[in-house]
Amino acid sequence: MSVHATVQLADYAERVAQAQHGETGAIVLEAAAALGVSVATVQRQIQRFLGRRRQKRADAGDYALTLTEAKLISAYLMEGYRQNNKKTVPLGTAVESLRANGLIAAGRVDTSTGEFFPLSDSAIARALRAYQLHPEQLRRPSPHVHLKSKHPNHVWQVDGSVCVLYYLPDGGAAWWKLIRPCTTKTSRRTCRPLSCSASSAT
């Protein structure tokens, strides 16, 4: 490639780097016509100037689904869960029903042609997650809170339980949670209970 063509490619690469969303294709076509090469060749050569990094979209972080529409879709989906945690309403069904009732548009309009493009289910799901309104996020259990004591013996935890103390035939003692007869190797006899109400600290 000549020096003149290289300089032209550098100019086109700079224009591509500063182009807004949707403008790159026209610049590449212009470069291909000016240099007399294919579009693939121009794209490959421009990529050499720009490096391997991907250009961030100008509309990154913006969603065609509005917050109001996201709240309506999320509420519709949450109502579709039964008490046994079974989901009865898929995302696509919820969106179609809300569109049919005129509650949401869930789409974008091409400003150049005025054509309306409905959002896909995956795009709507991404927007719900971005708004923190996806059912999987709303139904997530609350995080556990770790308690921290300021100093030793600052916090006490007591587990109170009611039990019965039995004297065993061999003179020993044991704590039993349930009242049940004792069994020895020679015979089956009932242990003699000592009624008490005790608390065990942990």
C-alpha positions as CSV (number, residue, x, y, z in Angstrom):
1,M,0.0,0.0,0.0
2,S,1.4,3.4,-1.0
3,V,2.2,6.2,1.4
4,H,-0.8,8.2,0.2
5,A,-3.2,5.4,0.8
6,T,-1.8,4.8,4.2
7,V,-2.3,8.5,5.1
8,Q,-5.9,8.2,3.8
9,L,-6.5,5.1,5.9
10,A,-5.2,6.9,9.0
11,D,-7.7,9.7,8.4
12,Y,-10.6,7.2,7.9
13,A,-9.5,5.3,11.0
14,E,-9.6,8.6,13.0
15,R,-13.1,9.3,11.7
16,V,-14.2,5.8,12.6
17,A,-12.8,6.2,16.2
18,Q,-14.9,9.4,16.6
19,A,-18.0,8.2,14.8
20,Q,-21.3,7.9,16.6
21,H,-23.4,4.7,16.7
22,G,-24.5,3.8,13.2
23,E,-22.1,6.1,11.3
24,T,-19.2,3.6,11.0
25,G,-20.6,1.7,8.0
26,A,-20.9,4.8,5.8
27,I,-17.3,5.8,6.6
28,V,-16.0,2.3,5.7
29,L,-17.9,2.3,2.4
30,E,-16.5,5.8,1.5
31,A,-13.0,4.6,2.3
32,A,-13.4,1.4,0.2
33,A,-14.6,3.5,-2.8
34,A,-11.8,6.1,-2.5
35,L,-9.1,3.5,-2.2
36,G,-10.5,1.0,-4.7
37,V,-10.4,-2.0,-2.3
38,S,-13.0,-4.2,-0.7
39,V,-14.9,-3.3,2.5
40,A,-13.2,-6.2,4.3
41,T,-9.8,-4.9,3.4
42,V,-10.7,-1.4,4.7
43,Q,-12.0,-2.9,8.0
44,R,-8.9,-4.9,8.4
45,Q,-6.6,-2.0,7.8
46,I,-8.5,0.3,10.0
47,Q,-8.4,-2.3,12.8
48,R,-4.6,-2.2,12.6
49,F,-4.7,1.6,13.2
50,L,-7.2,1.4,16.0
51,G,-5.7,-1.7,17.7
52,R,-7.6,-4.6,19.1
53,R,-9.7,-2.6,21.6
54,R,-13.4,-2.4,20.9
55,Q,-14.9,1.0,20.7
56,K,-17.5,1.7,23.3
57,R,-20.9,2.4,21.9
58,A,-22.1,6.0,22.3
59,D,-25.4,4.8,23.7
60,A,-23.9,2.3,26.1
61,G,-25.9,2.2,29.3
62,D,-29.0,3.6,27.7
63,Y,-32.1,1.4,27.4
64,A,-35.1,1.8,25.1
65,L,-37.2,0.2,27.8
66,T,-38.3,3.0,30.2
67,L,-38.4,2.6,34.0
68,T,-42.2,2.8,34.0
69,E,-42.5,0.0,31.5
70,A,-40.0,-2.0,33.4
71,K,-42.0,-1.7,36.6
72,L,-45.2,-2.8,34.9
73,I,-43.5,-5.9,33.4
74,S,-41.8,-6.8,36.7
75,A,-45.2,-6.5,38.6
76,Y,-46.9,-8.7,35.9
77,L,-44.1,-11.3,36.2
78,M,-44.2,-11.3,40.0
79,E,-47.9,-11.9,40.0
80,G,-47.3,-15.1,38.0
81,Y,-45.5,-16.9,40.7
82,R,-47.4,-19.4,42.8
83,Q,-46.9,-20.2,46.4
84,N,-44.8,-23.2,45.5
85,N,-42.4,-20.9,43.6
86,K,-43.5,-22.1,40.2
87,K,-43.4,-19.5,37.4
88,T,-46.6,-19.5,35.3
89,V,-46.0,-16.5,33.1
90,P,-43.0,-16.3,30.8
91,L,-41.4,-13.0,30.0
92,G,-42.6,-13.1,26.3
93,T,-46.2,-13.8,27.4
94,A,-46.2,-10.9,29.9
95,V,-44.8,-8.4,27.3
96,E,-47.3,-9.5,24.6
97,S,-50.2,-9.2,27.1
98,L,-49.1,-5.7,28.2
99,R,-48.6,-4.5,24.6
100,A,-52.0,-5.8,23.6
101,N,-53.6,-3.8,26.4
102,G,-51.7,-0.7,25.4
103,L,-49.9,-0.4,28.7
104,I,-46.3,-0.6,27.3
105,A,-44.6,-0.1,24.0
106,A,-41.3,-1.8,24.8
107,G,-39.6,-0.8,21.6
108,R,-37.6,1.9,19.8
109,V,-38.3,4.2,16.9
110,D,-35.9,4.7,14.0
111,T,-35.6,8.5,13.9
112,S,-34.6,8.5,10.2
113,T,-37.5,6.3,8.9
114,G,-40.0,6.5,11.7
115,E,-40.2,2.7,11.8
116,F,-41.0,1.0,15.2
117,F,-38.9,-1.9,16.3
118,P,-40.2,-3.9,19.3
119,L,-37.6,-5.0,21.8
120,S,-36.6,-8.6,22.0
121,D,-37.2,-10.6,25.2
122,S,-33.4,-10.7,25.9
123,A,-33.2,-6.9,25.6
124,I,-36.1,-6.5,28.0
125,A,-34.5,-9.0,30.4
126,R,-31.2,-7.1,30.3
127,A,-33.1,-3.8,31.0
128,L,-35.0,-5.4,33.9
129,R,-31.7,-6.5,35.5
130,A,-30.2,-3.0,34.9
131,Y,-33.1,-1.5,36.8
132,Q,-32.9,-4.1,39.5
133,L,-36.4,-5.2,38.7
134,H,-35.9,-8.7,37.4
135,P,-37.9,-11.3,39.3
136,E,-34.8,-13.4,40.1
137,Q,-33.4,-10.3,41.8
138,L,-36.6,-9.4,43.6
139,R,-37.1,-13.0,44.9
140,R,-33.5,-13.3,46.0
141,P,-33.3,-14.0,49.8
142,S,-32.0,-11.2,52.0
143,P,-28.3,-11.4,52.7
144,H,-27.2,-12.7,56.1
145,V,-25.9,-10.1,58.5
146,H,-22.7,-10.9,60.4
147,L,-22.8,-9.5,63.9
148,K,-19.6,-8.1,65.5
149,S,-19.2,-7.6,69.2
150,K,-17.4,-4.6,70.5
151,H,-15.5,-6.4,73.2
152,P,-15.5,-9.9,74.9
153,N,-18.8,-10.7,76.7
154,H,-20.5,-7.8,74.8
155,V,-23.0,-10.1,73.2
156,W,-24.5,-13.2,74.9
157,Q,-26.5,-15.9,73.2
158,V,-28.6,-18.3,75.2
159,D,-30.5,-21.3,74.0
160,G,-33.1,-22.2,76.6
161,S,-34.5,-25.7,76.4
162,V,-36.7,-27.9,78.7
163,C,-35.4,-31.4,79.4
164,V,-35.8,-34.2,81.9
165,L,-32.9,-35.7,83.9
166,Y,-32.8,-39.4,84.3
167,Y,-30.8,-41.6,86.7
168,L,-29.5,-44.6,84.9
169,P,-29.3,-48.1,86.5
170,D,-25.5,-47.9,86.7
171,G,-25.5,-44.7,88.8
172,G,-24.7,-42.4,85.9
173,A,-26.7,-39.5,84.6
174,A,-27.7,-38.4,81.1
175,W,-29.6,-35.6,79.5
176,W,-32.5,-36.7,77.3
177,K,-34.6,-34.5,75.0
178,L,-37.4,-37.0,74.9
179,I,-38.9,-39.1,77.6
180,R,-38.4,-42.7,76.7
181,P,-37.8,-46.0,78.6
182,C,-34.2,-47.2,79.2
183,T,-33.1,-50.5,77.8
184,T,-30.4,-52.6,79.4
185,K,-28.7,-55.8,78.1
186,T,-30.6,-58.0,80.6
187,S,-34.0,-56.6,80.9
188,R,-36.2,-53.6,79.8
189,R,-36.9,-51.2,82.6
190,T,-38.2,-47.7,83.0
191,C,-35.7,-45.1,84.2
192,R,-36.6,-43.2,87.3
193,P,-37.1,-39.5,86.2
194,L,-36.0,-36.5,88.2
195,S,-38.3,-33.6,87.1
196,C,-36.3,-30.5,86.4
197,S,-36.4,-27.5,84.1
198,A,-32.9,-26.6,82.9
199,S,-31.3,-24.2,80.4
200,S,-28.2,-24.8,78.5
201,A,-26.0,-21.9,77.4
202,T,-24.1,-22.0,74.2
